[in-house]
Amino acid sequence: MAQLGKIPATVITGFLGAGKTTMIRNMLENANGRRIALIINEFGDLGVDRGIINGCGIEGCAEDDVVELANGCICCTVADDFLPTIRGLIDRDTPPDHIVIETSGLALPKPLVKAFNWPEVRSRVTVDGVVAVLDGAALRDGLFAHDHHAVQAQREADENLDHESPLEELFEEQLHCADMVVLNKTDLLTDEERTKVEADIRAELKKPSVKIIATEHSRVENAILLGLGAAAEDDLDSRPSHHDDGHEHDHDDFESFVVSLDAVNDPAALEKRLIDIVRQYDVLRIKGFLDVPGKPMRHVVQGVGERFQRYFDRPWADTENRRSELVVIGLHGLDRAAIEAAIKAA
């Protein structure tokens, strides 16, 4: 009852390629008249996620219902970018029924949840829940290992390895702040693998009440995702963070750049090159749009690791400049020139 009259907001976290954007598309497509506003915190120089969501022709999803924050990590730009955006949404003549915030894979969720205690928004918005989307196949393959002490001991025993693990720390931050975990891509797991992955996740969670929802292709009903009633901004003490001592986190371990291409006649051949590039240059994520000659629709490319998806999402507008652009995301030190040359190779 304490949250009566407040607009609920759902924070969706998850590492690169876990399936956040796909889950949000499903959510908007099944809104059933509910006015949902979306705030996207895109990591990279190209607003791919906004374009994918706007491009899928969702009925009732207006252009101004999707707001992109591309000026850095959302948890680092709360005062400058995020709070003014929230105020703009709730001050509309017809405010949204629900606000959904898709964070980048680099964002710490706790500072964002804390921001809802600011006087400008506290009386009008509440964090209905924090949902962490996880890539089940990646976890099965040992990415972002949950036994932190064992991994740390191995690293300390090897003088050639760094003792810091920023990816693992980000993963833990997202789990520790979550009210619900969506274990995605379970179609790629055997029953035994899924059982082990779920047990590993459960061992890492700090709150026994957190539910783990297993799914394929990010399909989760809105009745499950929305309406958690967590009031997370009032429950910060149960969401431990590595940064509770006030130290700033560092994103220097990641970088991204955009590659502009000519029209792409053979998307399948390009996909093969991209998979080779991921293997050779340790790229985490590639995503973007392609102009395929003779095709009236834009072609979307999304890849995490060596797993890629491609599909036509919407017709090119008559006034639109048909183009091909890809965002490449990886750890700091990517060989940009070599990767760009490989992408553009005939």
N, C-alpha and C positions, 0 to 999 in steps of 0.2 A: 504493500500500500504506500510505502514511502516514495516509490518511484511513480506514483500515479500522476498522469499528465505529462510526464517527460517523454521526449522522443527517444526510442531505443536505438542504440548504435552497436553494430557488430564489427569487431576487429578481426580480420582474417590474416593470419601469418603463415609462413611456410617458405621453405627454401626454393631456390630457382628451379622451375619446372615441376614443382610438386603437383600442380593442377589447380591453383587458385583461380586463375582467369576462367577456366572451363567451368568450375563450380559456380562462379558468379554469373556466367552466362545462363546456366541452368536455373539459377535462382531468379534471374530477371524474366526468363521465359515462362516461369510458373508463378509469377507474382499475383495473378488473379485479381488485378485491379489495385493492389496495394502500391502506393507511391514509394518507390525505393530510390534513394539517391546514392550514388557511388562515388567515392573518393579513391583515386588510384595514385599510388606512389611508385612511379616507374623508375627502375634503375637502368639508365642508358640514355642516349641522346635522341631516341626516336620513340614517339608515343605509340608503341605497338599495341599494348594492352587496351588502351582507349579505342584505338582503331578497330581492333578485333571485336570489342563489345558493341561499339556503334555500328559496325559493319554487319552484324548478324540480323538486322531488321526486326528487333524485338518490339512487339506492339506495346505502346505506352511508355517506352523508354525514350524520352526526349533528349536532344543534344545537350541541353543544359543540366540534365540530371546526372551527367558523368563529368566529374571534375578531376583534372590531372594535376598532381604536384610533382614536377620534374626537377625541382631545384635542390636536389640532395635528399638524403635519408629523412624520412618523415619524423623520426624520433629526434633528429638534430635540428629541425626547422619548425618546431611546434609553434613557437610564438610568432615567427615571421610569416609562415605559410598556412599551417594547419588550422589554428584557431580562427583566423579571419575567414577561412573557407567554411568552417562549421557555422560561424555567425551568419555568413551570407546565406547558407541553406535554411537555417531556422528562422531567419528574418523575412523569408519570402511571404507573400500574401497567402500562398498555399504551401505550407512547409511539408516536407516529406513525412510519410508514415514511419519510415525506417531508414537509417543511414548505414551503409556498408562501406568499410574502409579496407581496401586491399593494400597491405604494406609490401614493400620490396623484400626480397630475401635477406637484405642486410639490416633491416630495421629491428631495433629492440622494442618489444611490445610494451614493457612496463612504463617507460617515459611517456608513451602515447596515452596509456590508460590514466596516468597521473594528470595529464593535461585536462581531463574531464572534471577535475576539481577546481579548475580556474573559475573565478566568480562569473565570468562572461557566459559560461555554458552550464555550470553545475546545476542551476535551478531549472534548466530546460532540456538537458540531454543526459542520458545514463548509458553506461556500457552494458548492454544486454548480455554480452558474452564475448570471449576471445576464443576463436576457433583456429587451431593449428592444423594445417594440411601437410601430410607427410607422404613422401614417395616410398611406397612399400618395397618396390624393386631395388631402389638404391640402398635402403636399409638392409635388405637381404644380402646385398653385395658388400656390406661392410663399410659403407660410407657413413660418416658421423657415428662412430662406435659409441655405445652407451656405457661400457665399462671404462669410465674415465680413468680410474686409478690404474687399471692394467695397461691401458694405452700410454698413460703418462710414464709408468715405470719402464715400458719398452723404449720410449723416446729418451728418457734420461740415461738408459743403458747404452744408447747409440750416440756417439759423439757427433755423428754426421747429420743428426736430425735436430730440428728446432724443438724447443721445449714448450712452445706456445701452440695452441690449436684454435685459431679464430673460428673456423667453420663449425667445429664441435661446440664451441662456446655459444655461438649464435643459435645452434640447434637446441641446446639446453635452455637458453633464455626463452625460446618460443614454447617449449614444453612446460616450463615452470610457470608460465603466465596463463596457460590455457585453461578454459572451462570445458572444452570439448576437443578431442583429437579425431580428425578424419584421416584414416589410413587408406590412401588412394592406391590405385593400380594393383589391387589384390588379384586381378585376373592373371597377372604375371607370376603369381606365387603358387606353390603347392600348398596343400593343407598344412603340412608340417612346417613349411617355411613361414606361413602366415601365423601359426601358433607361436613360433619362436619370436618373430618380429613383435607381435602384440605383447608377449611377455617382457621383451626388452624395453618396450615403450612404458609398460606399466611400472617396471622397476625404476625408471627415470622420473616418473611423475611424482610431484610433491603432495598432490591432493587425491586421496582415494576416491573422491566423488566424481572425478573427471571420467567421462564416458569415451570409449574408443569406438568409432563408427567405421567399419570396413566397407569399402566401396570400390566400384570400377568406373573409370572415366568421370570421376568427380560427381557422380549422381547421388545427391542427398536431398531429401524432401525439405522444403522450407519449414514445414511444421517441426522438423528436427533441429534445423540450424537456427531458426529465429524464435524468439520468445523464451530464451534461457533464464532471463530474469536474474542474472548474476550480480548486477550492480557492482561491477568489478572495481570501480573507482573507490568504493567503500571497503574493499577487501584486499588492499595492497600488501598487507603483512603476510598473507598466505601465498604470495607470488614472489619468491626469492629471486634475486638477480645478482650476477657477478659484479654489477656496477652499483650496488646499493651504497658503496662507500663514497660515491660521488665522482669517481674517476670516469673520464670520458672514454668512450670506445673509439676504436680506430678502424677506418674503412680503407686504409692504404693497401690492404691485401687484395683489393678487387679493382678491376678497371673494365671499361667498356668502350667500344668505338663503333661507328656506323660505316658500312661499306655500301656505296651506291653502284648499281649495276645497270647495264643496258637491258633491253628486253631479253627474257630468258625463254628460248625456244624449247628446251628440254629440262623441265623441273626435276625429273627423275635422275638425270645425269648430274645436275647440280647437287642433289641430295647425296649422291655417292661421294662427291668431292667434299661435301661438308662433313660427312662421317669420317673420311680420311683425315680431314683437318682436325677434328675433335681428338682423334687418336694421337696425331703427331704433335699437336701444340697444347694439349691439356686445356682445351676450351670447356667451360662449364655449360654454356647456353648459347644458342643461336636462334634468333626469331626475326620475323619481318614479313614483307610483302613482295610479290613478284608480278611483273607485267608479262603475261604470256601472249605473244602475238596470235591474232586470230581468235582469241577468247574474250568475250565481253565482260568476264568477271575477274576480280582480283584474286590472286592465289596466295594463300597464307602458308608460311613455313614456321614450324615451331619444333625446336630440338632441345633436348636435355641429355647430355652425354651423347651416346650413339643412338638414342631413340628419337626418331623424327616423325612428325605428323604433317601432312599437307592436305589442303582442301581449298576449294573456291568458296569465298564467303559472301560476296555481294557484287553487283555490277559496278563498273567504273562509271562515275557521274560524267555527264557531258562536259561539265566545266572543270573536271578534275585532271590534273597532270598525271598521266599514267607513268608509273615509275617502279623501279625495283630497288629495295633497300633492306639491308639486314643489320641487326645489332649483334655484335659478338661480345660475350661477357666471359671473363675468366679471372684467374689470379693475377696479381700484379707482375708485370714483366712479360706480357704477351708480345710475341714478335709480330707486331702489327703489319709491317711491310710484307713479310712472308705470307701471313694469313690472307691479307687482301689480294696478293698476287695469286694465291692458290684458289681463292673463291672465283676470281675473274678468269682463271685459265680456261681456254676453250676446250 
